[in-house]
Structure formats: structure tokens, C-alpha cells
Amino acid sequence: MNESQSTSGPNYKREFEKERQRLAQLWDAYEDQEKEVNSLKDKVHQLKETLEEKERIIRSLKDVLQTRDTENRELHIELTALRSDKSTWDPKVKDLEQKVRLQQDQFAKLYKLAEDLDMELKEARAQIETRDRWYKKNILVMGNIRRAMEDREDMIESTTSRGYEQDLDGELTKLKPTD
């Protein structure tokens, strides 16, 4: 048995050693795989977080897009209404523009007439001022002429009251031409 034990002893040790190495390799492989699994779990966790973040971004972008679509539709409806209003108001605006042009033309004519009248008024005032200056300058002379005429009339009256009128009539008939 000694021989068989010695033969089986080293065999057993060798196999034990092989088994131990194989188990060490398995353990190393297990640890590597566990590390890889943990690494993959971390990566999966990161990817899930990234995915959730991207889904939040997509949801917010969809909300923004939906809001803009709604706003775009409302603006399009408003634009259509404004175009309709524009087509309704365009003839009225053109009519009002035509009336404004007519009123402007009439106002221009009226303004020209007012300027002409103002010039005539200034000329008339200047003429009146000239007349007034002449009158003030010559009022004494005219008063003297009036008094001279009154004196002359008095002289004529006094002469006719004395009988010179008959003599004068006789003299005048002599001067008339005969037919």
C-alpha cells in the first residue's frame, strides 16, 4: 500500500494542485465577469439616465412643437381673417384716399385764394393809409376851399340881390348867336 499510496499521493496532490489552479482561474474569471457585470450595470444605469434625459428633452420639444403648431394655426387663422378684413377695407381706404386728395386740392385752392385776398387786403390797407395821409395833409386846404366857395356864393348872392341879375340876363341874351 505504500507504493500505491505513494503513487496515488503525488497524483492526488497534483490533481489537487490542478484543481486549485483551475478554481483560482475560475475565481479570477468570476471576479472579472463580476467586474464586467458591475461595469455593464453602471453603463446600463448611465444609459437609462441618458435615455430618460433624452425622453424628457423629446417630451419638452414635443410640447414646444405642439405649442408652436397651435400658435402657428392661430396666427394662420388670424392672417386669413386679416386678409379678409384687408380685402373689405381696401376699397374704403382707396375711397378715403381719393377724398383726402380732393380735400387737399380744395384746401390748396382755398389757401391760394386766401393768400390772394390777403395780398389784396394789404394793398387796400396801403391805399387807405395813403389816402388818409393825403387827407390829413390836405384837410386844411379843402377847408379853405370850402370857405372860399362859401364866400364866393355869398358874393354872388349879394350881387344878385342888388339887381345885377337883370342886367346880366340882358347882357347874356346879346351874346347868344342868332339863327
C-alpha positions as CSV (number, residue, x, y, z in Angstrom):
1,M,0.0,0.0,0.0
2,N,2.9,2.2,0.4
3,E,3.6,2.0,-3.2
4,S,0.1,2.6,-4.1
5,Q,-0.2,5.3,-1.6
6,S,3.0,7.0,-2.8
7,T,1.7,6.6,-6.4
8,S,-1.7,7.9,-5.6
9,G,-0.3,10.5,-3.1
10,P,1.5,12.6,-5.6
11,N,-1.3,12.1,-8.1
12,Y,-3.7,13.4,-5.6
13,K,-1.5,16.3,-4.8
14,R,-1.1,17.1,-8.5
15,E,-4.7,16.8,-9.1
16,F,-5.4,18.9,-6.1
17,E,-2.9,21.5,-7.3
18,K,-4.5,21.4,-10.8
19,E,-7.9,21.7,-9.3
20,R,-6.8,24.6,-7.1
21,Q,-5.3,26.4,-10.1
22,R,-8.4,25.7,-12.1
23,L,-10.5,27.0,-9.2
24,A,-8.2,30.1,-8.9
25,Q,-8.6,30.7,-12.6
26,L,-12.4,30.2,-12.3
27,W,-12.4,32.6,-9.4
28,D,-10.3,35.2,-11.4
29,A,-12.7,34.7,-14.3
30,Y,-15.7,35.0,-11.9
31,E,-14.2,38.2,-10.5
32,D,-13.5,39.6,-14.0
33,Q,-17.0,38.7,-15.0
34,E,-18.4,40.3,-11.8
35,K,-16.4,43.4,-12.5
36,E,-17.6,43.4,-16.1
37,V,-21.2,42.8,-14.9
38,N,-20.9,45.7,-12.5
39,S,-19.4,47.8,-15.2
40,L,-22.2,46.9,-17.5
41,K,-24.7,47.6,-14.8
42,D,-23.2,51.0,-14.3
43,K,-23.2,51.5,-18.0
44,V,-26.9,50.4,-18.2
45,H,-27.7,52.7,-15.4
46,Q,-25.9,55.6,-17.2
47,L,-27.7,54.7,-20.4
48,K,-31.0,54.6,-18.6
49,E,-30.4,58.1,-17.2
50,T,-29.3,59.4,-20.6
51,L,-32.4,57.8,-22.1
52,E,-34.6,59.3,-19.5
53,E,-33.0,62.7,-20.1
54,K,-33.4,62.4,-23.8
55,E,-37.0,61.3,-23.3
56,R,-37.6,64.4,-21.2
57,I,-36.0,66.5,-23.9
58,I,-38.1,64.9,-26.5
59,R,-41.3,65.4,-24.4
60,S,-40.4,69.1,-23.9
61,L,-39.6,69.5,-27.6
62,K,-42.9,67.9,-28.5
63,D,-44.6,70.3,-26.1
64,V,-42.8,73.2,-27.6
65,L,-43.6,71.9,-31.1
66,Q,-47.2,71.4,-30.2
67,T,-47.4,74.9,-28.7
68,R,-45.8,76.4,-31.8
69,D,-48.1,74.4,-34.0
70,T,-51.1,75.8,-32.0
71,E,-49.7,79.3,-32.2
72,N,-49.0,78.8,-35.9
73,R,-52.6,77.7,-36.5
74,E,-53.9,80.6,-34.6
75,L,-51.7,83.0,-36.5
76,H,-52.8,81.5,-39.8
77,I,-56.4,81.9,-38.8
78,E,-55.7,85.5,-37.8
79,L,-53.8,86.1,-41.0
80,T,-56.8,84.7,-43.0
81,A,-59.1,87.0,-41.1
82,L,-56.8,90.0,-41.6
83,R,-56.6,89.3,-45.3
84,S,-60.4,89.1,-45.4
85,D,-60.6,92.4,-43.5
86,K,-58.0,93.9,-45.8
87,S,-60.0,93.0,-48.9
88,T,-63.0,94.6,-47.2
89,W,-61.2,97.7,-46.1
90,D,-59.0,98.2,-49.3
91,P,-61.8,99.8,-51.3
92,K,-62.8,102.0,-48.4
93,V,-59.2,103.1,-47.8
94,K,-58.8,103.9,-51.5
95,D,-62.1,105.9,-51.4
96,L,-60.9,107.8,-48.4
97,E,-57.5,108.4,-50.0
98,Q,-59.3,109.9,-53.0
99,K,-61.5,112.1,-50.8
100,V,-58.4,113.2,-49.0
101,R,-56.7,114.1,-52.3
102,L,-59.8,116.1,-53.3
103,Q,-59.9,117.9,-50.0
104,Q,-56.2,118.6,-50.3
105,D,-56.7,120.1,-53.7
106,Q,-59.6,122.1,-52.5
107,F,-57.6,123.3,-49.5
108,A,-54.7,124.2,-51.8
109,K,-57.1,126.3,-53.9
110,L,-58.7,127.9,-50.8
111,Y,-55.3,128.6,-49.4
112,K,-54.2,130.3,-52.7
113,L,-57.4,132.3,-52.6
114,A,-56.8,133.3,-49.0
115,E,-53.2,134.4,-49.9
116,D,-54.6,136.4,-52.9
117,L,-57.2,138.0,-50.6
118,D,-54.6,138.7,-48.0
119,M,-52.4,140.5,-50.6
120,E,-55.4,142.5,-51.9
121,L,-56.2,143.4,-48.3
122,K,-52.6,144.6,-47.7
123,E,-52.8,146.6,-50.9
124,A,-56.1,148.1,-49.9
125,R,-54.8,149.0,-46.5
126,A,-51.8,150.6,-48.0
127,Q,-54.0,152.6,-50.4
128,I,-56.3,153.6,-47.5
129,E,-53.2,154.7,-45.5
130,T,-52.0,156.7,-48.4
131,R,-55.5,158.3,-48.8
132,D,-55.6,159.1,-45.1
133,R,-52.2,160.7,-45.2
134,W,-53.2,162.8,-48.2
135,Y,-56.5,163.7,-46.5
136,K,-54.7,164.7,-43.3
137,K,-52.2,166.7,-45.3
138,N,-54.9,168.5,-47.4
139,I,-57.8,168.8,-45.0
140,L,-56.8,172.4,-44.2
141,V,-56.6,173.3,-47.9
142,M,-60.0,171.7,-48.5
143,G,-61.5,173.6,-45.6
144,N,-60.0,176.8,-47.1
145,I,-61.5,176.0,-50.5
146,R,-64.9,175.4,-48.9
147,R,-64.7,178.7,-47.1
148,A,-63.6,180.4,-50.3
149,M,-66.6,178.8,-52.1
150,E,-69.0,179.9,-49.4
151,D,-67.5,183.4,-49.6
152,R,-68.0,183.4,-53.4
153,E,-71.5,182.2,-53.0
154,D,-72.2,185.0,-50.6
155,M,-70.7,187.4,-53.0
156,I,-72.9,186.1,-55.8
157,E,-76.0,186.3,-53.6
158,S,-75.3,189.8,-52.6
159,T,-74.7,190.8,-56.2
160,T,-78.0,189.2,-57.4
161,S,-79.9,190.8,-54.6
162,R,-78.9,194.2,-55.8
163,G,-80.4,193.8,-59.3
164,Y,-77.4,192.9,-61.3
165,E,-79.2,189.8,-62.4
166,Q,-81.5,191.6,-64.8
167,D,-78.6,193.4,-66.3
168,L,-76.7,190.2,-66.6
169,D,-79.7,188.5,-68.3
170,G,-79.8,191.3,-70.9
171,E,-76.1,191.0,-71.5
172,L,-76.3,187.3,-71.9
173,T,-79.0,187.4,-74.5
174,K,-76.9,189.8,-76.5
175,L,-74.1,187.2,-76.5
176,K,-76.3,184.4,-77.8
177,P,-75.9,183.7,-81.5
178,T,-78.9,184.4,-83.7
179,D,-80.3,181.8,-86.0
